[in-house]
Amino acid sequence: MSYDMLFSPVKIGNLEIKNRIVMNAAEMSLGQINGCPTERMIEYYEERAKGEVGLIIPGICRVNDTGAASTFTQLSMSSDRHIEPMREMVRRIHASGAKLCIQLHHPGRQGYASSINTLPAIIPLTDRFPKLPKLLFKTTPVLLGLEQKKICFSLQAPSDCELSAHGATRIHAMSLKEVRSLINDFISAAVRCKKAGVDAVELHATHGYILQQFLSPNTNRRTDEYGGSFDKRLRFITEIINGIKEKCGRDYPLIVRLTADEMYAENGRPGVGYTLSEGVEIAKRLEALGVDAIDVSGACYDNYNFWLEPTSFEPGWRAYLAKAVKEAVSIPVIAANYIRSPEQAERQLEEGIQDMVGSARSFICDPHLAKKAKEGRPEDIRRCIGCLHCIDSFITNAGVGKPGECALNMGVGREKAYYNPPQDGRGRKVVVIGAGPAGLTAAVTLARRQFDVTVIEKEKKAGGQVTAAASGHLKDKLYWCIEDLMTQAEKLGVKFIFGTAADEKTVRALDPYAVIIATGSVPVIPRSIKGTDADNVFTPPEILLGKKKLENKRVAVVGSGLTGLETAEFLALAGNEVFIVEAAADVAPGAWFQHVEDSLSRLEPLGVKIYTSTALTSVDGGEITVRKADGEEKIACDAVVLAVGVRPEKSLLDEMQNITVNTFVAGDADKGGSIGKANHNAYKAAMRIK
């Protein structure tokens, strides 16, 4: 398929971009405490520019250092000291053929109070005391703990309003002085961007940050000239736009990333915030002010899953937002629309839904996506599966000074090393046991290093535990990672032996220099609990893979982790009456909250009940006994599914060590976890072979 529209040039104001492909902003914490780009950050975006992205919008860029930040290591254009470092980033991006737009940002009520007044104190000292940032990150858990106890500064918000679902514990209504100061901060940051040679700036008026907070009647309840009516709620961003146009010139390209619909209704709160009709009116007003393009998105932190979708959402599901805005304005419309393939991108351009196609996660996952499409090899694209490892790892790592990760791309933040692996395999033979994601990742990594790789898999096809996970309701996209890894492996010459259980004899016959055991994990069946060996007790893979079919039964799912929730949904959709028992006080303890919210939103309409602080003590025929705080209780059920975790499967370790000392365990066989954790573990194991 040709992608004629996708690779046709387009203009934003007077800025011509070589194609209609945009890497939207997604913060990965690759900068410095002082707000300047690191070499690692520049290489990260440079790789996407080499991959034929037309316009790159890096992660959030703060406009001042005194207020709250979203991460200590985000970009900043708060001072003239940032101009020259940014100029170098511009030079490198331009040299690789892309244009650069900086997204100006302030978190408002969604920031971290621990960053208020911290950065101005630390930044001047970092040159003299290079270990100071490490000390800061060591104290971050303490600072966040104090925030939870409300022992912290309060964050700025347009008015007294509800706290964000994922943000500060204290906020205050901004004074007029604070409002006007922040307006000037946005304008000054844009001026510095222009001086640094940045091609355009984008105002981040989406996902619940300060600009959207002023636009929303839910968070802007001011009674002065900056709040109340529609016109007054637009005054804050209006003055910023007018100021940028005055100081930078009317021809300096200005984009607004706009939440077209706050989507509270989709999250069970109709009547809160503004909806699409008002979002379209905002877009029309922005065009009248001289904005050169609208970058359409939706929702905010309170409705996280409607702007940063988990895998269950369908690609293109929110294209209607962009279409409504495009029908109302004549300036270019950029939109992400959960785009996962060049075919989808081309189709949405042809249908007139949008003028430019944006994505953040797709380019995190595969920086060369556009280049592969342009060269006519879309089958080589590594597709984002919506697993949310990027945001999960970013939130976890940002507080300790580490960058975010991708579950499928181990090169994020280490592009130079990853895309130039050592060619030291010299044709030496390596056997990988297991063709799940970890085994395939190890095989691909080793093949790229010029090892001669053979994968042995006991099943008739690749997939491992992902095969079961992808069998869950709306989870089929998870299997994309297996398909894409198989494509890479086969093109690299990896050999496969399917339908064969590896043993010492089989592996020894291949005479390997090294062996990687990637045999995954197996469900835990707690034999200490009476009755778990009964005929009516099953494991999630047996259910999800259809090895055991239950219909019109009353089923107890033991364990409310993500596997338990997905299995419960699968069973309920098959016509069973399902309830979940969970020993912990919370549902899915330790799981990323978006996945939990996503599952619960579907389980409730299916009538699935969840009993927390309820521990299984025995299974006895047609009933189970559980222990609660007030004593034991018997509950009738026809079948039990044990979703209480997994244990590593590495029973082949001793046998393989008899063959070679270069034996490594990778993925879940080493340590259980998500697809992302398994893949990163496997990549490291493959790189340890010397």
Phi, psi and omega per residue, in radians:
M1 nan 2.367 3.054
S2 -1.567 2.704 -3.097
Y3 -2.150 1.127 -2.996
D4 -1.094 -0.767 -3.125
M5 -1.250 -0.709 -3.099
L6 -1.020 -0.645 -3.078
F7 -1.819 0.366 3.025
S8 -1.598 2.579 -3.121
P9 -1.224 2.802 -3.138
V10 -2.622 2.688 3.128
K11 -2.012 2.417 2.922
I12 -1.988 1.852 -2.964
G13 1.096 -2.213 3.110
N14 -1.713 0.153 -3.133
L15 -1.585 2.035 3.097
E16 -1.622 2.290 -3.138
I17 -2.006 2.411 -2.953
K18 -1.169 -0.422 3.095
N19 -2.605 -3.064 -3.045
R20 -1.810 0.497 -3.049
I21 -1.862 2.174 -3.090
V22 -2.126 2.279 2.921
M23 -1.575 1.864 3.120
N24 -1.207 2.806 -3.101
A25 -1.216 2.385 2.987
A26 -2.643 1.995 -3.078
E27 -1.213 2.265 3.130
M28 -2.152 0.116 3.053
S29 1.049 0.941 -3.114
L30 -1.887 0.046 -3.081
G31 -1.604 -2.886 3.117
Q32 -1.876 2.846 3.076
I33 -0.988 -0.615 -3.088
N34 -1.385 0.029 3.085
G35 1.535 0.029 3.128
C36 -1.564 2.656 3.101
P37 -1.237 2.527 3.014
T38 -1.575 2.914 3.031
E39 -1.047 -0.658 3.134
R40 -1.090 -0.714 3.108
M41 -1.124 -0.796 -3.116
I42 -1.077 -0.760 3.123
E43 -1.097 -0.620 3.122
Y44 -1.050 -0.879 -3.132
Y45 -1.319 -0.570 3.101
E46 -1.041 -0.683 3.131
E47 -1.118 -0.648 3.105
R48 -1.224 -0.605 3.073
A49 -1.150 -0.730 3.064
K50 -1.084 -0.482 3.135
G51 -1.424 0.201 3.013
E52 1.402 0.322 2.971
V53 -1.175 2.358 -3.100
G54 -1.392 -0.789 -3.118
L55 -2.253 2.201 -3.140
I56 -1.925 2.223 3.062
I57 -2.036 1.772 -3.117
P58 -1.129 3.042 3.137
G59 -1.050 2.946 -3.026
I60 -0.809 2.417 -3.132
C61 -2.113 2.043 -3.075
R62 -1.305 2.646 -3.094
V63 -1.779 -0.210 2.978
N64 -2.607 2.832 -3.113
D65 -1.795 -0.199 -3.064
T66 -1.439 -0.593 3.138
G67 -1.427 -2.962 -3.078
A68 -1.253 2.607 3.030
A69 -1.981 2.866 3.027
S70 -1.659 -0.357 3.015
T71 -2.786 2.557 -3.127
F72 -1.139 -0.397 -3.006
T73 -1.936 0.457 3.040
Q74 -1.388 2.869 3.049
L75 -1.132 2.775 3.045
S76 -2.505 2.527 2.944
M77 -2.239 0.745 -3.061
S78 -1.478 -0.201 -3.030
S79 -2.556 2.751 3.090
D80 -1.103 -0.360 3.122
R81 -1.136 -0.274 -3.121
H82 -1.509 -0.176 -3.014
I83 -1.161 -0.902 -3.070
E84 -1.161 -0.775 3.059
P85 -1.025 -0.647 3.099
M86 -1.197 -0.623 3.117
R87 -1.033 -0.667 3.109
E88 -1.171 -0.683 3.093
M89 -1.102 -0.727 3.101
V90 -1.056 -0.798 -3.116
R91 -1.009 -0.780 -3.095
R92 -1.188 -0.702 3.130
I93 -1.161 -0.760 3.120
H94 -1.087 -0.698 -3.116
A95 -1.072 -0.443 3.133
S96 -1.702 0.118 2.952
G97 1.704 0.088 -3.111
A98 -1.924 2.888 3.000
K99 -1.799 2.716 -3.057
L100 -2.118 2.245 3.065
C101 -2.132 2.282 -3.140
I102 -1.746 2.286 -3.114
Q103 -1.621 1.956 -3.117
L104 -1.480 2.360 -2.863
H105 -2.584 2.546 2.921
H106 -2.535 2.314 -2.994
P107 -1.372 -0.374 -3.052
G108 1.022 -2.268 -3.065
R109 -1.255 -0.063 -3.104
Q110 -1.841 0.351 -3.134
G111 -1.681 -2.973 3.103
Y112 -1.930 2.070 -3.112
A113 -1.073 -0.502 -3.118
S114 -1.128 -0.292 3.131
S115 -1.542 -0.233 -3.108
I116 -1.145 2.176 3.138
N117 1.138 -0.002 3.120
T118 -1.340 -0.831 -3.066
L119 -1.076 -0.772 3.120
P120 -1.044 -0.511 3.136
A121 -1.364 -0.588 -3.028
I122 -1.534 -0.699 -3.021
I123 -0.939 -0.814 -3.127
P124 -1.124 -0.324 -3.068
L125 -1.664 -0.213 -3.010
T126 -1.151 -0.563 3.117
D127 -1.175 -0.669 -3.119
R128 -1.397 -0.551 -3.087
F129 -2.220 1.427 -3.039
P130 -1.094 -0.317 3.140
K131 -1.513 -0.045 -3.093
L132 -1.059 -0.747 3.101
P133 -1.010 -0.677 3.111
K134 -1.085 -0.675 3.098
L135 -1.128 -0.701 3.116
L136 -1.036 -0.810 -3.095
F137 -1.195 -0.487 3.074
K138 -1.186 -0.508 -3.124
T139 -1.565 -0.158 -3.077
T140 -0.951 -0.810 3.122
P141 -0.992 -0.629 3.114
V142 -1.172 -0.785 -3.130
L143 -1.083 -0.739 3.125
L144 -1.156 -0.610 3.077
G145 -1.106 -0.684 3.096
L146 -1.155 -0.662 3.087
E147 -1.024 -0.764 -3.131
Q148 -1.076 -0.509 3.112
K149 -1.566 0.092 3.138
K150 1.146 0.407 3.038
I151 -1.667 1.389 -3.020
C152 -2.925 2.969 2.984
F153 -1.179 2.776 3.039
S154 -1.636 2.569 -3.140
L155 -1.570 2.702 3.129
Q156 -1.298 2.456 3.015
A157 -2.533 2.748 3.131
P158 -1.016 -0.608 -3.102
S159 -2.750 3.031 2.989
D160 -1.162 2.163 -3.091
C161 -2.729 3.123 3.111
E162 -1.104 2.628 3.049
L163 -1.231 2.643 3.050
S164 -1.140 2.608 3.103
A165 -1.088 -0.447 -3.139
H166 -2.405 1.381 -3.104
G167 -2.937 -2.527 -2.988
A168 -1.255 2.837 3.069
T169 -1.760 -0.176 3.086
R170 -2.451 2.331 3.061
I171 -2.349 2.861 3.012
H172 -2.475 2.641 3.094
A173 -1.237 2.267 -3.103
M174 -1.161 2.430 3.028
S175 -1.331 2.880 3.090
L176 -1.028 -0.654 3.118
K177 -1.093 -0.740 3.118
E178 -1.145 -0.713 3.138
V179 -1.058 -0.867 -3.085
R180 -1.197 -0.582 3.092
S181 -1.147 -0.719 -3.128
L182 -1.222 -0.621 3.044
I183 -1.003 -0.814 3.133
N184 -1.131 -0.593 3.110
D185 -1.099 -0.762 3.104
F186 -1.083 -0.789 -3.117
I187 -1.115 -0.797 -3.116
S188 -1.111 -0.668 3.116
A189 -1.115 -0.697 3.106
A190 -1.120 -0.713 3.111
V191 -1.047 -0.747 3.124
R192 -1.137 -0.655 3.095
C193 -1.042 -0.789 -3.140
K194 -1.099 -0.741 3.128
K195 -1.070 -0.552 -3.130
A196 -1.420 -0.068 3.138
G197 1.550 0.171 3.088
V198 -1.093 2.376 -3.008
D199 -1.265 -0.510 -3.102
A200 -2.848 2.852 3.011
V201 -2.178 2.660 3.113
E202 -2.190 2.299 3.048
L203 -1.554 2.228 -3.042
H204 -1.539 1.474 -3.117
A205 -1.828 0.824 -3.121
T206 -2.557 3.062 3.053
H207 0.998 0.409 2.978
G208 1.498 0.186 3.123
Y209 -1.397 -3.118 -2.862
I210 -0.997 -0.689 -3.114
L211 -1.153 -0.704 3.070
Q212 -1.212 -0.604 3.122
Q213 -1.039 -0.653 3.080
F214 -1.234 -0.558 -3.126
L215 -1.305 -0.454 -2.986
S216 -1.563 2.302 3.045
P217 -1.179 -0.271 3.109
N218 -1.298 -0.547 -3.080
T219 -1.997 -0.254 3.107
N220 -1.924 1.681 3.139
R221 -2.012 0.469 3.139
R222 -1.135 2.744 3.126
T223 -2.027 0.133 3.103
D224 -1.756 -2.787 -3.054
E225 -1.222 -0.131 -3.119
Y226 -1.852 0.236 -3.140
G227 -2.831 2.904 3.129
G228 1.905 -1.664 -3.099
S229 -1.274 2.945 3.100
F230 -0.978 -0.850 -3.113
D231 -1.085 -0.718 -3.107
K232 -1.230 -0.594 3.112
R233 -1.195 -0.400 3.098
L234 -1.506 -0.126 -3.018
R235 -1.123 -0.663 -3.105
F236 -1.035 -0.937 -3.119
I237 -1.246 -0.524 3.096
T238 -1.064 -0.796 -3.115
E239 -1.196 -0.555 3.068
I240 -1.173 -0.816 -3.138
I241 -1.082 -0.827 3.137
N242 -1.062 -0.685 3.139
G243 -1.163 -0.723 3.122
I244 -1.141 -0.755 -3.138
K245 -1.140 -0.626 3.130
E246 -1.225 -0.780 -3.044
K247 -1.429 -0.569 -3.074
C248 -1.760 -0.216 -3.095
G249 1.732 2.535 -3.098
R250 -1.107 -0.393 -3.072
D251 -1.587 0.000 3.111
Y252 -1.365 2.090 -3.017
P253 -1.063 2.248 -3.125
L254 -2.251 2.162 3.129
I255 -1.967 2.564 2.980
V256 -2.072 2.157 2.991
R257 -1.517 2.043 -2.921
L258 -2.105 2.301 2.912
T259 -1.330 1.950 -3.111
A260 -1.374 -0.391 -3.137
D261 -2.665 2.175 -3.118
E262 -1.258 -0.286 2.984
M263 1.077 0.548 3.039
Y264 -1.173 -0.562 3.133
A265 -1.076 -0.695 3.132
E266 -1.140 -0.344 3.142
N267 -1.830 0.349 3.046
G268 1.461 0.299 -3.136
R269 -2.272 1.104 -3.140
P270 -1.071 2.550 3.125
G271 1.583 -0.122 3.129
V272 -1.675 2.434 3.104
G273 1.221 -2.776 3.102
Y274 -1.999 2.702 -3.108
T275 -1.888 -3.013 -3.007
L276 -1.071 -0.665 -3.098
S277 -1.053 -0.730 3.108
E278 -1.291 -0.587 3.084
G279 -1.059 -0.697 3.096
V280 -1.123 -0.707 3.108
E281 -1.108 -0.659 3.078
I282 -1.087 -0.767 3.139
A283 -1.048 -0.746 3.122
K284 -1.102 -0.682 3.118
R285 -1.168 -0.673 3.129
L286 -1.116 -0.713 3.093
E287 -1.075 -0.750 3.141
A288 -1.083 -0.497 3.129
L289 -1.370 -0.176 3.116
G290 1.846 0.150 3.073
V291 -1.110 2.438 -2.992
D292 -1.615 -0.295 3.092
A293 -2.847 2.659 3.069
I294 -1.991 2.210 3.096
D295 -1.794 1.768 -2.938
V296 -1.460 2.286 2.990
S297 -2.465 -2.830 -3.125
G298 -2.720 2.915 2.984
A299 1.160 -2.956 -3.110
C300 -2.747 -3.036 -3.100
Y301 -1.042 -0.519 3.140
D302 -1.173 -0.399 -3.117
N303 -2.222 0.968 -2.962
Y304 -0.889 -0.793 -3.017
N305 -1.212 -0.145 -3.128
F306 -1.719 0.042 2.962
W307 -2.218 -0.380 3.090
L308 -2.238 1.449 -2.904
E309 -1.294 2.453 2.926
P310 -1.342 3.090 -2.985
T311 -1.097 -0.369 -3.068
S312 -1.225 -0.339 -3.128
F313 -1.347 2.593 -3.121
E314 -1.522 2.394 3.059
P315 -0.927 2.337 3.118
G316 1.434 0.107 -3.025
W317 -1.074 -0.506 -3.111
R318 -1.856 0.425 3.105
A319 -1.064 -0.440 -3.119
Y320 -1.075 -0.476 3.108
L321 -1.146 -0.876 -3.140
A322 -1.096 -0.705 -3.126
K323 -1.075 -0.746 -3.140
A324 -1.113 -0.700 3.119
V325 -1.203 -0.768 -3.109
K326 -1.074 -0.630 3.132
E327 -1.212 -0.272 -3.061
A328 -1.823 -0.255 -3.097
V329 -2.221 2.852 3.123
S330 -1.911 -0.083 3.085
I331 -1.493 2.796 -3.110
P332 -1.032 2.496 3.084
V333 -1.989 2.155 3.053
I334 -1.794 2.481 3.063
A335 -2.723 2.548 3.104
A336 -1.470 -0.930 3.066
N337 0.973 0.559 3.090
Y338 0.879 0.922 -3.087
I339 -1.431 2.296 -3.052
R340 -2.240 0.074 3.119
S341 -2.755 2.670 3.073
P342 -1.135 -0.506 3.090
E343 -1.085 -0.785 3.112
Q344 -1.110 -0.741 -3.141
A345 -1.058 -0.840 -3.134
E346 -1.084 -0.720 -3.119
R347 -1.094 -0.755 -3.092
Q348 -1.245 -0.491 3.019
L349 -1.233 -0.784 -3.137
E350 -1.088 -0.623 -3.121
E351 -1.385 -0.041 3.104
G352 1.314 0.357 3.137
I353 -1.249 -0.579 -3.069
Q354 -2.761 2.917 -3.140
D355 -1.769 -0.453 3.131
M356 -2.410 2.573 -3.047
V357 -1.877 2.114 -3.122
G358 -1.956 2.703 2.995
S359 -2.857 2.589 2.997
A360 -1.881 -0.962 -3.031
R361 -1.130 -0.603 -3.135
S362 -1.099 -0.595 -3.138
F363 -1.518 -0.363 2.948
I364 -1.149 -0.764 -3.085
C365 -1.241 -0.742 3.139
D366 -2.457 1.744 -3.124
P367 -1.155 -0.281 -3.089
H368 -1.840 0.316 -3.111
L369 -0.929 -0.865 -3.082
A370 -1.143 -0.726 -3.137
K371 -1.099 -0.721 3.134
K372 -1.121 -0.680 3.102
A373 -1.161 -0.767 -3.114
K374 -1.091 -0.619 -3.116
E375 -1.490 0.080 3.066
G376 1.325 0.520 3.102
R377 -2.298 1.046 -3.124
P378 -1.112 -0.374 3.116
E379 -1.123 -0.324 3.138
D380 -1.477 -0.111 -3.103
I381 -1.216 2.342 3.055
R382 -1.580 1.904 -3.007
R383 -1.474 2.413 3.020
C384 -1.193 2.302 -3.110
I385 -1.754 0.085 3.105
G386 1.183 0.530 -3.082
C387 -1.379 -0.234 3.090
L388 1.212 0.292 3.057
H389 -1.084 -0.519 -3.117
C390 -1.089 -0.908 -3.111
I391 -1.251 -0.668 3.114
D392 -1.050 -0.860 -3.114
S393 -1.208 -0.622 3.117
F394 -1.081 -0.853 -3.139
I395 -1.078 -0.705 -3.138
T396 -1.202 -0.770 -3.007
N397 -1.437 -0.519 -3.053
A398 -1.022 -0.615 -3.116
G399 -1.275 -0.220 3.139
V400 -2.073 0.252 3.036
G401 1.398 0.393 3.119
K402 -2.011 2.695 -3.133
P403 -1.401 2.906 3.012
G404 -1.228 2.953 -3.089
E405 -2.258 2.984 2.949
C406 -2.101 2.465 -3.124
A407 -1.131 -0.505 -3.003
L408 -1.943 -0.306 -3.124
N409 -2.031 1.766 -3.122
M410 -1.343 -0.007 -3.115
G411 -1.571 -0.025 -3.108
V412 -1.081 2.098 3.122
G413 1.432 0.014 3.072
R414 -2.473 0.785 -3.001
E415 -1.011 -0.787 -3.052
K416 -1.054 -0.801 -3.124
A417 -1.250 -0.710 -3.052
Y418 -1.190 -0.756 -3.075
Y419 -1.510 0.031 3.033
N420 -2.319 1.097 -3.064
P421 -1.181 2.699 3.096
P422 -1.090 2.367 3.139
Q423 -1.678 1.120 -2.976
D424 -1.991 0.174 -3.119
G425 -1.213 -0.632 3.094
R426 0.923 0.595 3.071
G427 1.252 0.153 3.126
R428 -1.179 2.525 -3.038
K429 -1.462 2.336 3.044
V430 -2.264 2.354 3.058
V431 -1.855 2.253 3.045
V432 -1.922 2.198 -3.134
I433 -1.782 1.939 -3.127
G434 2.010 2.247 -3.124
A435 -2.003 0.636 2.940
G436 -1.405 -3.010 -3.109
P437 -1.044 -0.672 -3.141
A438 -1.176 -0.780 3.130
G439 -1.091 -0.737 3.137
L440 -1.200 -0.671 3.083
T441 -1.085 -0.767 3.101
A442 -1.083 -0.747 -3.119
A443 -1.105 -0.800 3.133
V444 -1.105 -0.770 -3.139
T445 -1.045 -0.782 -3.132
L446 -1.208 -0.681 3.119
A447 -1.125 -0.653 3.094
R448 -1.131 -0.408 3.099
R449 -1.574 0.093 3.095
Q450 1.335 0.463 2.941
F451 -1.429 2.739 3.043
D452 -1.643 1.878 -2.928
V453 -1.931 2.322 3.002
T454 -2.153 2.286 3.111
V455 -1.877 2.264 3.079
I456 -1.926 2.206 -3.102
E457 -2.301 2.231 -3.087
K458 -1.220 -0.494 3.112
E459 -1.451 3.002 -3.088
K460 -1.478 -0.110 3.068
K461 -2.587 2.867 -3.127
A462 -1.321 2.783 3.052
G463 2.580 -0.706 -3.104
G464 1.002 -2.436 -3.095
Q465 -1.197 -0.343 3.109
V466 -1.120 -0.515 3.114
T467 -1.019 -0.768 3.106
A468 -1.228 -0.784 -3.113
A469 -1.056 -0.703 -3.116
A470 -1.278 -0.182 3.097
S471 -1.450 -0.195 3.097
G472 -1.191 2.861 -3.104
H473 -1.070 2.171 3.104
L474 1.139 0.370 -3.094
K475 -1.950 0.214 -3.056
D476 -1.074 -0.484 -3.111
K477 -1.129 -0.338 3.106
L478 -1.046 -0.543 -3.094
Y479 -1.276 -0.217 3.060
W480 -0.946 -0.661 -3.070
C481 -1.112 -0.581 3.104
I482 -1.236 -0.809 3.129
E483 -1.019 -0.765 -3.083
D484 -1.247 -0.659 3.074
L485 -1.155 -0.666 3.099
M486 -1.110 -0.710 3.104
T487 -1.055 -0.807 3.111
Q488 -1.063 -0.826 -3.064
A489 -1.078 -0.794 -3.108
E490 -1.134 -0.685 3.118
K491 -1.199 -0.427 3.114
L492 -1.531 -0.001 3.080
G493 1.509 0.258 3.080
V494 -1.150 2.370 3.132
K495 -1.713 2.560 -3.090
F496 -2.200 2.422 2.993
I497 -2.123 1.811 -3.115
F498 -1.697 2.771 3.083
G499 1.207 0.442 -3.116
T500 -2.325 2.198 3.072
A501 -1.439 2.155 -3.120
A502 -1.193 2.461 2.988
D503 -2.552 3.130 -3.054
E504 -1.066 -0.719 -3.102
K505 -1.120 -0.816 -3.107
T506 -1.081 -0.795 -3.094
V507 -1.250 -0.723 -3.126
R508 -1.049 -0.608 -3.131
A509 -1.097 -0.418 3.120
L510 -1.485 -0.153 3.080
D511 0.906 1.013 -3.065
P512 -1.393 2.576 2.981
Y513 -1.298 -0.608 -3.113
A514 -2.565 2.747 3.117
V515 -2.305 2.368 2.994
I516 -2.026 2.137 3.117
I517 -1.628 1.939 3.140
A518 -2.211 0.973 -3.038
T519 -1.545 0.134 3.022
G520 1.278 -2.574 -3.104
S521 -2.437 2.918 -3.141
V522 -2.212 2.617 -3.122
P523 -1.052 2.475 3.064
V524 -1.371 2.273 3.017
I525 -2.105 1.762 -3.039
P526 -1.226 1.730 -3.115
R527 -1.191 -0.258 3.101
S528 -1.217 -0.295 3.109
I529 -1.644 2.125 -3.091
K530 -1.017 2.320 3.008
G531 1.586 0.007 -3.108
T532 -1.282 -0.115 3.073
D533 -1.707 0.188 -3.096
A534 -1.280 2.826 -3.090
D535 -1.194 -0.354 -3.117
N536 -1.720 0.316 3.103
V537 -1.936 2.240 -3.043
F538 -2.280 2.998 3.063
T539 -1.972 2.776 3.141
P540 -0.962 -0.779 3.129
P541 -1.036 -0.632 3.116
E542 -1.074 -0.662 -3.127
I543 -1.318 -0.898 -3.042
L544 -1.150 -0.552 3.141
L545 -1.552 0.023 3.086
G546 1.330 0.242 3.113
K547 -1.242 -0.511 3.054
K548 -2.240 2.086 -3.106
K549 -1.859 2.235 3.120
L550 -2.102 2.258 3.098
E551 -2.436 2.443 3.103
N552 0.968 0.672 3.108
K553 -2.021 2.808 2.976
R554 -1.711 2.037 -2.967
V555 -2.126 2.324 3.030
A556 -1.744 2.145 3.010
V557 -1.760 2.117 -3.087
V558 -1.714 1.954 -3.111
G559 1.962 2.182 -3.088
S560 -1.877 0.393 2.998
G561 -1.116 3.105 -3.080
L562 -1.021 -0.672 3.112
T563 -1.109 -0.717 3.112
G564 -1.121 -0.751 3.131
L565 -1.114 -0.756 -3.129
E566 -1.166 -0.664 3.117
T567 -1.184 -0.681 3.112
A568 -1.084 -0.731 3.122
E569 -1.132 -0.753 3.123
F570 -1.016 -0.788 -3.130
L571 -1.200 -0.703 -3.134
A572 -1.136 -0.666 3.116
L573 -1.194 -0.367 3.103
A574 -1.498 0.104 3.058
G575 1.649 0.247 3.123
N576 -1.619 2.698 2.997
E577 -1.589 2.000 -2.958
V578 -2.077 2.424 2.951
F579 -2.381 2.674 -3.079
I580 -2.029 2.372 3.020
V581 -2.014 2.317 -3.076
E582 -2.303 2.187 -3.097
A583 -1.203 -0.557 -3.115
A584 -1.327 2.930 -3.126
A585 -1.362 -0.342 -3.096
D586 -2.075 2.728 3.058
V587 -1.318 2.370 3.072
A588 0.845 0.998 -3.133
P589 -1.033 2.285 3.112
G590 1.560 -0.209 -3.129
A591 -1.423 2.658 3.097
W592 -1.118 2.257 -2.931
F593 -1.028 -0.552 -3.104
Q594 -1.103 -0.706 3.117
H595 -1.128 -0.675 -3.133
V596 -1.139 -0.854 3.135
E597 -1.051 -0.687 -3.141
D598 -1.083 -0.842 3.136
S599 -1.126 -0.797 -3.102
L600 -1.093 -0.577 -3.136
S601 -1.110 -0.412 3.126
R602 -1.731 -0.482 -3.120
L603 -1.242 -0.654 -3.092
E604 -1.055 -0.833 3.112
P605 -1.113 -0.386 3.126
L606 -1.459 -0.039 3.096
G607 1.377 0.295 3.138
V608 -1.343 2.160 3.123
K609 -1.672 2.523 3.118
I610 -2.155 2.202 3.131
Y611 -1.966 1.877 3.108
T612 -1.534 2.959 -3.072
S613 0.899 0.661 -3.082
T614 -2.303 1.924 -3.046
A615 -1.829 2.329 3.061
L616 -1.222 2.285 3.093
T617 -2.005 -0.440 3.082
S618 -2.886 2.743 3.023
V619 -2.058 2.236 -3.080
D620 -2.433 1.579 3.107
G621 1.066 -1.989 -3.068
G622 -1.630 0.408 3.096
E623 -2.697 2.822 3.014
I624 -2.124 2.715 3.036
T625 -1.947 2.275 3.130
V626 -2.158 2.702 3.114
R627 -1.939 2.186 3.072
K628 -2.023 3.122 -3.114
A629 -1.081 -0.526 -3.093
D630 -1.738 0.243 3.072
G631 2.150 -3.020 -3.102
E632 -1.545 2.702 -3.140
E633 -2.556 2.480 3.073
K634 -1.750 2.354 -3.122
I635 -2.217 2.237 -3.133
A636 -1.265 2.426 3.043
C637 -2.839 2.712 -3.135
D638 -1.593 -0.480 -3.084
A639 -2.609 2.758 -3.129
V640 -2.264 2.361 3.040
V641 -2.047 2.123 -3.102
L642 -1.600 1.860 3.096
A643 -2.024 1.030 -3.011
V644 -1.849 0.304 3.084
G645 2.056 -3.138 -3.124
V646 -2.322 2.836 3.046
R647 -2.221 2.551 -3.125
P648 -1.034 2.455 3.078
E649 -1.871 1.734 -3.134
K650 -2.376 0.708 -3.117
S651 -1.153 -0.293 -3.138
L652 -1.480 -0.026 -3.008
L653 -1.006 -0.868 -3.096
D654 -1.087 -0.745 3.138
E655 -1.078 -0.748 -3.104
M656 -1.220 -0.591 3.105
Q657 -1.187 -0.371 3.030
N658 -1.215 -0.406 -3.092
I659 -1.548 -0.800 -3.097
T660 -2.647 2.509 3.073
V661 -1.254 -0.322 3.126
N662 -1.493 1.065 3.126
T663 -1.954 2.240 -3.091
F664 -2.249 2.596 3.076
V665 -1.895 2.358 -3.026
A666 -2.365 2.746 3.071
G667 1.174 -2.557 -3.111
D668 -1.103 -0.415 3.090
A669 -1.134 -0.421 3.084
D670 -1.596 -0.852 -3.112
K671 -2.731 2.174 -3.083
G672 -1.132 2.639 3.122
G673 3.002 -2.770 -3.111
S674 -1.444 3.083 3.063
I675 -1.009 -0.774 -3.126
G676 -1.073 -0.809 -3.135
K677 -1.138 -0.686 3.123
A678 -1.107 -0.765 -3.112
N679 -1.165 -0.746 3.129
H680 -1.132 -0.680 3.093
N681 -1.083 -0.754 -3.117
A682 -1.183 -0.691 3.108
Y683 -1.051 -0.783 3.134
K684 -1.117 -0.694 3.120
A685 -1.090 -0.760 -3.127
A686 -1.155 -0.564 -3.141
M687 -1.379 -0.252 3.116
R688 -1.372 -0.286 3.137
I689 -1.279 2.138 -3.089
K690 -2.006 nan nan
